Amino acid sequence: MQVLVARIGKPHGIRGEVTLQIFTDAPDIRFAQGERLSIEEFSPSAPIARLAPAGELTVAHSRWNKKILVVKFEEITTRNDAELFRDWRLTFNSEEAAEDEGIYEHDVLDLPVYLLSDVPVGELPSADPVATVIGLQTLPTQDLLIVKLANGSEAMIPFVEEIVPEIDLDESFILIDPPAGLLELGQDDSAAEGGA
């Protein structure tokens, strides 16, 4: 499955380097020298097709400039070329990624979510799930699992080991250990809106 990793930003300098808006937790892996990334929604009739006819870009090198990732792609050699690629989005095939690279949204969508306290150690969940995963939001500081609770409301769960201690992709379930009140956040607001 193709996974979004970045959006190309403005040119940086005159030799074709570009800044990137990052959507991956592993920029050092995704933007390592020699990595090939696909251009999302690429069309042979797009203006960039003359520079990247295969719809891919190859990383020549990358570096951090403060908190901004600056990348040089082999196919982009001038500032004018770099300007053509502005706002195009880059993806990679997650099926080719190493298993230890991380969890992607398509891995967890629709998985049932159970409370750690309801599942005896070493056993599979047998109670009703408290929620179902409907999304994974990647943010610079931490990721968030977006879940639909059994009562129909939605909640955001910080995707950190203390709160999400187990994801079993083989058995298809997630265990959470939320602090008191986390699953109730926002429910009072939605109830008030429904009653207004």
N, C-alpha and C positions, 0 to 999 in steps of 0.2 A: 504494500500500500504506500502511495506517495504521501509523505509527511512534510508540511510546511516548516522550513527552517529559518527563512529570512526574507526581508523585503529590501531591495537595493535602494539606497538613498542617494544623496548628492555625490558628485565627483569629489575626490580629494587629491589636490595637486594636478599636474599636467600630464602624468604618465599613465593615466587610465585607472588609477586606484579609485575604489568606491567605498562609501560608508554603508553599513548594514544595520537594519533594525532586526534584532535577533529574536527568534521564536523557538530556540532549542536550548536545552540544558547542557549540551555538549558542544559548544562552539569550537573548542580546541580540536575536537575530533572531526566535526563536520567541515571545518575550514582549514584542515591540514593540507600541506602541499600535495598536489596530485589528486585530491578529492574532486569527483565530478558531481555536479548538481544539475538537476533538470529545471528548466524554465517553465513555470506554471502557465497553462493556457497558451503555450507557444503555437504559433502559426507560421508556416513557411512564407506567408505574405507579409508578416510583420517586418518593420524596418530593421529590427535586430537580426533577422534571418541571414543577412549577408555576412555578419560577424560570427554567428553561432548557428550554422545551418542544421546541425543535429539537434538543436533545442537544448543544448547543455553548455555549461561553463566549467572550466577546469581551474582549480585554485593554483595560482603560481606561488603566492605567499600571503600571509595575513599577519597583522600586528594590532596591538591595542594602543590607541591614542587616548589616554585617560580612560574613560568608560565607553568609548566608541570603538567598535571593531572596524578596521580598515583592511580591505581585501583587494589584492591584485589578481585578476583572472587572466589567463593566457590569451583569451580571445579579445580582450579589451586593452587597446594600447595607447589611446589618446583620451584627452578630456572630453572631446566631442563624442567619441564612442561611448564613454562612460555616461554621458548625458542621455543617450538613447536608451540605456538600460534602466534609467531611474523609474522607480515604482514597480518594476517587474518583481515577481516573487519567485523564490527558489525552493525546490523540494528535493527530497531524496527518498529512495526506496527503503522503507523500514525493514523489509524482509531480508535485506542484505546486511543489516546492522548486527553487531555482536550482541549476544543475549544479555550481557551485563550493562548495556548502554542505557537502559532505562525503560520506562513504561510510556506508551503512547495512548492517545485518546481512544483509538479504535480497539486497543487491548482491553479497556475497562468499560466501554459503553454497554449499557444494559445489564451489567453484573449486579446481582443482589448484594446488599450490604447488611451485615449482621453486627450486633453489639458483641464485643469480645467477652463481656460478662455472661452472655447467654450461650456461649459455646464452650463445652468442657474441653480442656487441653487434650490435643491429639485426636479429637473427634471432628466429624464434619457437621456443619450447622443443620439443625433439624427444626428449629423454631421458624416462625415467619420472619422474613427480612424486615428491617426497619426502614429501608430505602432501596432505591435502584439508581445506579449511576446514569446520568443523562449528559454529562460533559466533563471535560478536564480543561481548566483554564491555566495556561502557562503565564506566569508573571515573573518579573525580574527578581523579586525577593523570595517567593515560594509559589508553588503550584496549588491550585484549589480543585478538589473534586466537587462537582455540582451534582447533587442528588435530589431525587424526588422522594419525599417521605411518604409513608403509608397513608397519611391523612391528605395527601395531594399537594401539600406545600413544598417549596424548594428550600434547600439549605446548601451552604458552601462549607466544605470541610477542608481545613488546611492539610495539604498532602505531605505530612511529615511523619516520621516513624513513630513518634510518641502517640499520635492520634490515629494513624493508619498503620498498625503494626504488622498486618498480614494481607497480602494480595496473592491469592492462589489462582493462577491462570489455568492450571490443569483441571482443577475441580470447579472453576468458575464462580468464585465468591471473594468478597472483601470483608475483613474484620476491622471494626473501628473501636476506639476507646476514647470517646469524646469527653471533654471536661463538662461538668454540670452546666446545663443551659444552652450548650452549643446548638443542639438540634431544635431548640425552641426559639432561637433568635429569629426575629422577623415574623413569627407566627401571629403575635398580637397585632402587628401592623396590618397583615393581610386580613385578619378577622375584622378589624375596624373598617377597612376599606369595603369589605363585603357587606357590612352592616349599615354603611352610610347611604 
